[in-house]
Amino acid sequence: MKRHSLFAFLFLLSANLFFAQKPIYTKAKVTAVKVYRNSAELQNTVSFSIPSGISEIVIG
């Protein structure tokens, strides 16, 4: 029984690696800037399409 449980656990653990999607890399465009005395505020826009499921999005 322990052997079957170990096999099932390892299968579920490795299945996540096989079905993982690659990260989606995209760049944001600056649309507005507000400058203050001690800081600044940047407003960015970005658009992308993602497949259904869990996705990792990297905005640079």
PDB file of N, CA, C and O in Angstrom:
ATOM      1  N   MET A   1       0.821  -1.196   0.000  1.00  0.00           N
ATOM      2  CA  MET A   1       0.000   0.000   0.000  1.00  0.00           C
ATOM      3  C   MET A   1       0.865   1.260   0.000  1.00  0.00           C
ATOM      4  O   MET A   1       0.553   2.248  -0.665  1.00  0.00           O
ATOM      5  N   LYS A   2       1.964   1.202   0.765  1.00  0.00           N
ATOM      6  CA  LYS A   2       2.849   2.360   0.805  1.00  0.00           C
ATOM      7  C   LYS A   2       3.463   2.621  -0.561  1.00  0.00           C
ATOM      8  O   LYS A   2       3.678   3.770  -0.947  1.00  0.00           O
ATOM      9  N   ARG A   3       3.741   1.556  -1.283  1.00  0.00           N
ATOM     10  CA  ARG A   3       4.353   1.707  -2.598  1.00  0.00           C
ATOM     11  C   ARG A   3       3.386   2.393  -3.570  1.00  0.00           C
ATOM     12  O   ARG A   3       3.804   3.234  -4.365  1.00  0.00           O
ATOM     13  N   HIS A   4       2.112   2.042  -3.511  1.00  0.00           N
ATOM     14  CA  HIS A   4       1.110   2.669  -4.377  1.00  0.00           C
ATOM     15  C   HIS A   4       0.912   4.132  -4.003  1.00  0.00           C
ATOM     16  O   HIS A   4       0.760   4.983  -4.879  1.00  0.00           O
ATOM     17  N   SER A   5       0.913   4.423  -2.725  1.00  0.00           N
ATOM     18  CA  SER A   5       0.754   5.809  -2.280  1.00  0.00           C
ATOM     19  C   SER A   5       1.936   6.653  -2.723  1.00  0.00           C
ATOM     20  O   SER A   5       1.759   7.788  -3.164  1.00  0.00           O
ATOM     21  N   LEU A   6       3.130   6.113  -2.610  1.00  0.00           N
ATOM     22  CA  LEU A   6       4.323   6.838  -3.036  1.00  0.00           C
ATOM     23  C   LEU A   6       4.295   7.081  -4.540  1.00  0.00           C
ATOM     24  O   LEU A   6       4.632   8.174  -4.994  1.00  0.00           O
ATOM     25  N   PHE A   7       3.900   6.087  -5.310  1.00  0.00           N
ATOM     26  CA  PHE A   7       3.808   6.240  -6.762  1.00  0.00           C
ATOM     27  C   PHE A   7       2.790   7.313  -7.130  1.00  0.00           C
ATOM     28  O   PHE A   7       3.059   8.152  -7.990  1.00  0.00           O
ATOM     29  N   ALA A   8       1.634   7.294  -6.494  1.00  0.00           N
ATOM     30  CA  ALA A   8       0.594   8.289  -6.781  1.00  0.00           C
ATOM     31  C   ALA A   8       1.076   9.688  -6.417  1.00  0.00           C
ATOM     32  O   ALA A   8       0.831  10.640  -7.159  1.00  0.00           O
ATOM     33  N   PHE A   9       1.750   9.818  -5.299  1.00  0.00           N
ATOM     34  CA  PHE A   9       2.262  11.123  -4.878  1.00  0.00           C
ATOM     35  C   PHE A   9       3.293  11.647  -5.872  1.00  0.00           C
ATOM     36  O   PHE A   9       3.239  12.814  -6.259  1.00  0.00           O
ATOM     37  N   LEU A  10       4.224  10.807  -6.285  1.00  0.00           N
ATOM     38  CA  LEU A  10       5.246  11.232  -7.242  1.00  0.00           C
ATOM     39  C   LEU A  10       4.646  11.567  -8.599  1.00  0.00           C
ATOM     40  O   LEU A  10       5.109  12.490  -9.269  1.00  0.00           O
ATOM     41  N   PHE A  11       3.630  10.834  -9.010  1.00  0.00           N
ATOM     42  CA  PHE A  11       2.967  11.130 -10.279  1.00  0.00           C
ATOM     43  C   PHE A  11       2.289  12.496 -10.236  1.00  0.00           C
ATOM     44  O   PHE A  11       2.426  13.287 -11.169  1.00  0.00           O
ATOM     45  N   LEU A  12       1.568  12.773  -9.169  1.00  0.00           N
ATOM     46  CA  LEU A  12       0.893  14.065  -9.051  1.00  0.00           C
ATOM     47  C   LEU A  12       1.893  15.209  -8.955  1.00  0.00           C
ATOM     48  O   LEU A  12       1.655  16.292  -9.489  1.00  0.00           O
ATOM     49  N   LEU A  13       2.993  14.974  -8.286  1.00  0.00           N
ATOM     50  CA  LEU A  13       4.019  16.000  -8.157  1.00  0.00           C
ATOM     51  C   LEU A  13       4.676  16.294  -9.501  1.00  0.00           C
ATOM     52  O   LEU A  13       4.916  17.456  -9.828  1.00  0.00           O
ATOM     53  N   SER A  14       4.966  15.265 -10.275  1.00  0.00           N
ATOM     54  CA  SER A  14       5.626  15.463 -11.563  1.00  0.00           C
ATOM     55  C   SER A  14       4.652  15.928 -12.644  1.00  0.00           C
ATOM     56  O   SER A  14       5.083  16.548 -13.616  1.00  0.00           O
ATOM     57  N   ALA A  15       3.385  15.656 -12.509  1.00  0.00           N
ATOM     58  CA  ALA A  15       2.406  16.080 -13.519  1.00  0.00           C
ATOM     59  C   ALA A  15       2.358  17.594 -13.626  1.00  0.00           C
ATOM     60  O   ALA A  15       2.139  18.133 -14.711  1.00  0.00           O
ATOM     61  N   ASN A  16       2.560  18.280 -12.521  1.00  0.00           N
ATOM     62  CA  ASN A  16       2.564  19.736 -12.535  1.00  0.00           C
ATOM     63  C   ASN A  16       3.701  20.262 -13.408  1.00  0.00           C
ATOM     64  O   ASN A  16       3.529  21.278 -14.082  1.00  0.00           O
ATOM     65  N   LEU A  17       4.836  19.608 -13.413  1.00  0.00           N
ATOM     66  CA  LEU A  17       5.964  20.049 -14.230  1.00  0.00           C
ATOM     67  C   LEU A  17       5.714  19.814 -15.713  1.00  0.00           C
ATOM     68  O   LEU A  17       6.121  20.629 -16.540  1.00  0.00           O
ATOM     69  N   PHE A  18       5.056  18.723 -16.064  1.00  0.00           N
ATOM     70  CA  PHE A  18       4.814  18.411 -17.468  1.00  0.00           C
ATOM     71  C   PHE A  18       3.751  19.308 -18.094  1.00  0.00           C
ATOM     72  O   PHE A  18       3.840  19.639 -19.277  1.00  0.00           O
ATOM     73  N   PHE A  19       2.762  19.699 -17.325  1.00  0.00           N
ATOM     74  CA  PHE A  19       1.667  20.495 -17.860  1.00  0.00           C
ATOM     75  C   PHE A  19       1.837  21.986 -17.607  1.00  0.00           C
ATOM     76  O   PHE A  19       0.948  22.768 -17.945  1.00  0.00           O
ATOM     77  N   ALA A  20       2.944  22.393 -17.027  1.00  0.00           N
ATOM     78  CA  ALA A  20       3.173  23.807 -16.746  1.00  0.00           C
ATOM     79  C   ALA A  20       3.359  24.563 -18.060  1.00  0.00           C
ATOM     80  O   ALA A  20       3.988  24.069 -18.996  1.00  0.00           O
ATOM     81  N   GLN A  21       2.804  25.757 -18.108  1.00  0.00           N
ATOM     82  CA  GLN A  21       2.930  26.579 -19.295  1.00  0.00           C
ATOM     83  C   GLN A  21       4.138  27.488 -19.146  1.00  0.00           C
ATOM     84  O   GLN A  21       4.579  27.783 -18.035  1.00  0.00           O
ATOM     85  N   LYS A  22       4.663  27.923 -20.270  1.00  0.00           N
ATOM     86  CA  LYS A  22       5.775  28.862 -20.245  1.00  0.00           C
ATOM     87  C   LYS A  22       5.243  30.235 -19.863  1.00  0.00           C
ATOM     88  O   LYS A  22       4.099  30.562 -20.180  1.00  0.00           O
ATOM     89  N   PRO A  23       6.055  31.047 -19.185  1.00  0.00           N
ATOM     90  CA  PRO A  23       5.611  32.402 -18.840  1.00  0.00           C
ATOM     91  C   PRO A  23       5.388  33.237 -20.095  1.00  0.00           C
ATOM     92  O   PRO A  23       6.046  33.032 -21.115  1.00  0.00           O
ATOM     93  N   ILE A  24       4.465  34.167 -20.009  1.00  0.00           N
ATOM     94  CA  ILE A  24       4.182  35.090 -21.102  1.00  0.00           C
ATOM     95  C   ILE A  24       4.923  36.385 -20.793  1.00  0.00           C
ATOM     96  O   ILE A  24       4.650  37.031 -19.781  1.00  0.00           O
ATOM     97  N   TYR A  25       5.863  36.771 -21.662  1.00  0.00           N
ATOM     98  CA  TYR A  25       6.643  37.991 -21.475  1.00  0.00           C
ATOM     99  C   TYR A  25       6.046  39.092 -22.336  1.00  0.00           C
ATOM    100  O   TYR A  25       5.742  38.876 -23.509  1.00  0.00           O
ATOM    101  N   THR A  26       5.879  40.276 -21.751  1.00  0.00           N
ATOM    102  CA  THR A  26       5.344  41.416 -22.484  1.00  0.00           C
ATOM    103  C   THR A  26       5.941  42.696 -21.922  1.00  0.00           C
ATOM    104  O   THR A  26       6.471  42.706 -20.811  1.00  0.00           O
ATOM    105  N   LYS A  27       5.855  43.757 -22.679  1.00  0.00           N
ATOM    106  CA  LYS A  27       6.366  45.053 -22.239  1.00  0.00           C
ATOM    107  C   LYS A  27       5.201  46.014 -22.061  1.00  0.00           C
ATOM    108  O   LYS A  27       4.232  45.985 -22.820  1.00  0.00           O
ATOM    109  N   ALA A  28       5.309  46.862 -21.053  1.00  0.00           N
ATOM    110  CA  ALA A  28       4.286  47.868 -20.790  1.00  0.00           C
ATOM    111  C   ALA A  28       4.699  49.182 -21.449  1.00  0.00           C
ATOM    112  O   ALA A  28       5.884  49.508 -21.519  1.00  0.00           O
ATOM    113  N   LYS A  29       3.716  49.925 -21.926  1.00  0.00           N
ATOM    114  CA  LYS A  29       3.970  51.233 -22.525  1.00  0.00           C
ATOM    115  C   LYS A  29       3.563  52.312 -21.533  1.00  0.00           C
ATOM    116  O   LYS A  29       2.491  52.243 -20.933  1.00  0.00           O
ATOM    117  N   VAL A  30       4.421  53.305 -21.365  1.00  0.00           N
ATOM    118  CA  VAL A  30       4.126  54.419 -20.466  1.00  0.00           C
ATOM    119  C   VAL A  30       3.114  55.325 -21.156  1.00  0.00           C
ATOM    120  O   VAL A  30       3.332  55.767 -22.284  1.00  0.00           O
ATOM    121  N   THR A  31       1.999  55.600 -20.466  1.00  0.00           N
ATOM    122  CA  THR A  31       0.957  56.448 -21.051  1.00  0.00           C
ATOM    123  C   THR A  31       0.886  57.820 -20.402  1.00  0.00           C
ATOM    124  O   THR A  31       0.441  58.777 -21.036  1.00  0.00           O
ATOM    125  N   ALA A  32       1.316  57.934 -19.148  1.00  0.00           N
ATOM    126  CA  ALA A  32       1.266  59.224 -18.465  1.00  0.00           C
ATOM    127  C   ALA A  32       2.294  59.243 -17.341  1.00  0.00           C
ATOM    128  O   ALA A  32       2.632  58.213 -16.757  1.00  0.00           O
ATOM    129  N   VAL A  33       2.783  60.459 -17.059  1.00  0.00           N
ATOM    130  CA  VAL A  33       3.749  60.642 -15.973  1.00  0.00           C
ATOM    131  C   VAL A  33       3.335  61.866 -15.179  1.00  0.00           C
ATOM    132  O   VAL A  33       3.046  62.916 -15.753  1.00  0.00           O
ATOM    133  N   LYS A  34       3.306  61.735 -13.853  1.00  0.00           N
ATOM    134  CA  LYS A  34       3.071  62.865 -12.959  1.00  0.00           C
ATOM    135  C   LYS A  34       4.303  63.009 -12.078  1.00  0.00           C
ATOM    136  O   LYS A  34       4.716  62.054 -11.420  1.00  0.00           O
ATOM    137  N   VAL A  35       4.887  64.200 -12.064  1.00  0.00           N
ATOM    138  CA  VAL A  35       6.093  64.446 -11.274  1.00  0.00           C
ATOM    139  C   VAL A  35       5.715  65.302 -10.077  1.00  0.00           C
ATOM    140  O   VAL A  35       5.092  66.355 -10.215  1.00  0.00           O
ATOM    141  N   TYR A  36       6.104  64.829  -8.896  1.00  0.00           N
ATOM    142  CA  TYR A  36       5.878  65.541  -7.645  1.00  0.00           C
ATOM    143  C   TYR A  36       7.222  66.018  -7.109  1.00  0.00           C
ATOM    144  O   TYR A  36       8.262  65.745  -7.708  1.00  0.00           O
ATOM    145  N   ARG A  37       7.207  66.723  -5.995  1.00  0.00           N
ATOM    146  CA  ARG A  37       8.460  67.235  -5.431  1.00  0.00           C
ATOM    147  C   ARG A  37       9.393  66.108  -4.987  1.00  0.00           C
ATOM    148  O   ARG A  37      10.604  66.184  -5.195  1.00  0.00           O
ATOM    149  N   ASN A  38       8.837  65.079  -4.384  1.00  0.00           N
ATOM    150  CA  ASN A  38       9.668  64.012  -3.822  1.00  0.00           C
ATOM    151  C   ASN A  38       9.508  62.672  -4.533  1.00  0.00           C
ATOM    152  O   ASN A  38      10.141  61.693  -4.139  1.00  0.00           O
ATOM    153  N   SER A  39       8.689  62.608  -5.553  1.00  0.00           N
ATOM    154  CA  SER A  39       8.447  61.322  -6.202  1.00  0.00           C
ATOM    155  C   SER A  39       7.844  61.537  -7.587  1.00  0.00           C
ATOM    156  O   SER A  39       7.688  62.668  -8.048  1.00  0.00           O
ATOM    157  N   ALA A  40       7.517  60.448  -8.224  1.00  0.00           N
ATOM    158  CA  ALA A  40       6.868  60.491  -9.530  1.00  0.00           C
ATOM    159  C   ALA A  40       5.908  59.316  -9.632  1.00  0.00           C
ATOM    160  O   ALA A  40       6.072  58.300  -8.957  1.00  0.00           O
ATOM    161  N   GLU A  41       4.907  59.472 -10.485  1.00  0.00           N
ATOM    162  CA  GLU A  41       3.913  58.420 -10.706  1.00  0.00           C
ATOM    163  C   GLU A  41       3.871  58.102 -12.191  1.00  0.00           C
ATOM    164  O   GLU A  41       3.713  58.998 -13.020  1.00  0.00           O
ATOM    165  N   LEU A  42       4.014  56.829 -12.523  1.00  0.00           N
ATOM    166  CA  LEU A  42       3.955  56.384 -13.910  1.00  0.00           C
ATOM    167  C   LEU A  42       2.694  55.574 -14.128  1.00  0.00           C
ATOM    168  O   LEU A  42       2.346  54.725 -13.307  1.00  0.00           O
ATOM    169  N   GLN A  43       2.004  55.831 -15.234  1.00  0.00           N
ATOM    170  CA  GLN A  43       0.848  55.026 -15.611  1.00  0.00           C
ATOM    171  C   GLN A  43       1.220  54.254 -16.872  1.00  0.00           C
ATOM    172  O   GLN A  43       1.695  54.827 -17.852  1.00  0.00           O
ATOM    173  N   ASN A  44       0.995  52.945 -16.826  1.00  0.00           N
ATOM    174  CA  ASN A  44       1.371  52.063 -17.928  1.00  0.00           C
ATOM    175  C   ASN A  44       0.154  51.314 -18.443  1.00  0.00           C
ATOM    176  O   ASN A  44      -0.820  51.110 -17.719  1.00  0.00           O
ATOM    177  N   THR A  45       0.224  50.908 -19.704  1.00  0.00           N
ATOM    178  CA  THR A  45      -0.800  50.026 -20.259  1.00  0.00           C
ATOM    179  C   THR A  45      -0.108  48.835 -20.905  1.00  0.00           C
ATOM    180  O   THR A  45       1.001  48.935 -21.429  1.00  0.00           O
ATOM    181  N   VAL A  46      -0.794  47.723 -20.850  1.00  0.00           N
ATOM    182  CA  VAL A  46      -0.280  46.509 -21.461  1.00  0.00           C
ATOM    183  C   VAL A  46      -1.475  45.666 -21.886  1.00  0.00           C
ATOM    184  O   VAL A  46      -2.501  45.650 -21.205  1.00  0.00           O
ATOM    185  N   SER A  47      -1.344  44.972 -23.003  1.00  0.00           N
ATOM    186  CA  SER A  47      -2.413  44.067 -23.429  1.00  0.00           C
ATOM    187  C   SER A  47      -1.782  42.763 -23.903  1.00  0.00           C
ATOM    188  O   SER A  47      -0.706  42.749 -24.501  1.00  0.00           O
ATOM    189  N   PHE A  48      -2.476  41.680 -23.621  1.00  0.00           N
ATOM    190  CA  PHE A  48      -2.002  40.356 -23.991  1.00  0.00           C
ATOM    191  C   PHE A  48      -3.176  39.412 -23.955  1.00  0.00           C
ATOM    192  O   PHE A  48      -4.214  39.724 -23.372  1.00  0.00           O
ATOM    193  N   SER A  49      -3.022  38.268 -24.569  1.00  0.00           N
ATOM    194  CA  SER A  49      -4.054  37.238 -24.503  1.00  0.00           C
ATOM    195  C   SER A  49      -3.456  36.029 -23.799  1.00  0.00           C
ATOM    196  O   SER A  49      -2.292  35.685 -24.001  1.00  0.00           O
ATOM    197  N   ILE A  50      -4.269  35.399 -22.977  1.00  0.00           N
ATOM    198  CA  ILE A  50      -3.795  34.249 -22.215  1.00  0.00           C
ATOM    199  C   ILE A  50      -4.711  33.059 -22.471  1.00  0.00           C
ATOM    200  O   ILE A  50      -5.912  33.228 -22.684  1.00  0.00           O
ATOM    201  N   PRO A  51      -4.153  31.877 -22.449  1.00  0.00           N
ATOM    202  CA  PRO A  51      -4.981  30.680 -22.597  1.00  0.00           C
ATOM    203  C   PRO A  51      -5.728  30.396 -21.302  1.00  0.00           C
ATOM    204  O   PRO A  51      -5.403  30.965 -20.260  1.00  0.00           O
ATOM    205  N   SER A  52      -6.708  29.535 -21.360  1.00  0.00           N
ATOM    206  CA  SER A  52      -7.442  29.182 -20.148  1.00  0.00           C
ATOM    207  C   SER A  52      -6.530  28.402 -19.215  1.00  0.00           C
ATOM    208  O   SER A  52      -5.615  27.706 -19.655  1.00  0.00           O
ATOM    209  N   GLY A  53      -6.789  28.526 -17.948  1.00  0.00           N
ATOM    210  CA  GLY A  53      -5.968  27.847 -16.950  1.00  0.00           C
ATOM    211  C   GLY A  53      -5.085  28.834 -16.219  1.00  0.00           C
ATOM    212  O   GLY A  53      -5.322  30.042 -16.250  1.00  0.00           O
ATOM    213  N   ILE A  54      -4.077  28.317 -15.570  1.00  0.00           N
ATOM    214  CA  ILE A  54      -3.165  29.144 -14.787  1.00  0.00           C
ATOM    215  C   ILE A  54      -2.037  29.612 -15.692  1.00  0.00           C
ATOM    216  O   ILE A  54      -1.426  28.809 -16.396  1.00  0.00           O
ATOM    217  N   SER A  55      -1.761  30.912 -15.673  1.00  0.00           N
ATOM    218  CA  SER A  55      -0.700  31.479 -16.497  1.00  0.00           C
ATOM    219  C   SER A  55       0.169  32.396 -15.652  1.00  0.00           C
ATOM    220  O   SER A  55      -0.305  33.014 -14.698  1.00  0.00           O
ATOM    221  N   GLU A  56       1.444  32.479 -16.011  1.00  0.00           N
ATOM    222  CA  GLU A  56       2.366  33.413 -15.377  1.00  0.00           C
ATOM    223  C   GLU A  56       2.680  34.493 -16.393  1.00  0.00           C
ATOM    224  O   GLU A  56       3.092  34.192 -17.513  1.00  0.00           O
ATOM    225  N   ILE A  57       2.488  35.757 -16.011  1.00  0.00           N
ATOM    226  CA  ILE A  57       2.711  36.879 -16.908  1.00  0.00           C
ATOM    227  C   ILE A  57       3.836  37.724 -16.335  1.00  0.00           C
ATOM    228  O   ILE A  57       3.786  38.125 -15.172  1.00  0.00           O
ATOM    229  N   VAL A  58       4.855  37.996 -17.150  1.00  0.00           N
ATOM    230  CA  VAL A  58       5.996  38.796 -16.731  1.00  0.00           C
ATOM    231  C   VAL A  58       5.951  40.094 -17.519  1.00  0.00           C
ATOM    232  O   VAL A  58       6.067  40.086 -18.744  1.00  0.00           O
ATOM    233  N   ILE A  59       5.782  41.216 -16.814  1.00  0.00           N
ATOM    234  CA  ILE A  59       5.713  42.534 -17.451  1.00  0.00           C
ATOM    235  C   ILE A  59       7.027  43.246 -17.188  1.00  0.00           C
ATOM    236  O   ILE A  59       7.436  43.428 -16.042  1.00  0.00           O
ATOM    237  N   GLY A  60       7.678  43.644 -18.268  1.00  0.00           N
ATOM    238  CA  GLY A  60       8.983  44.298 -18.134  1.00  0.00           C
ATOM    239  C   GLY A  60       8.979  45.677 -18.706  1.00  0.00           C
ATOM    240  O   GLY A  60      10.001  46.363 -18.672  1.00  0.00           O
TER     241      GLY A  60
END
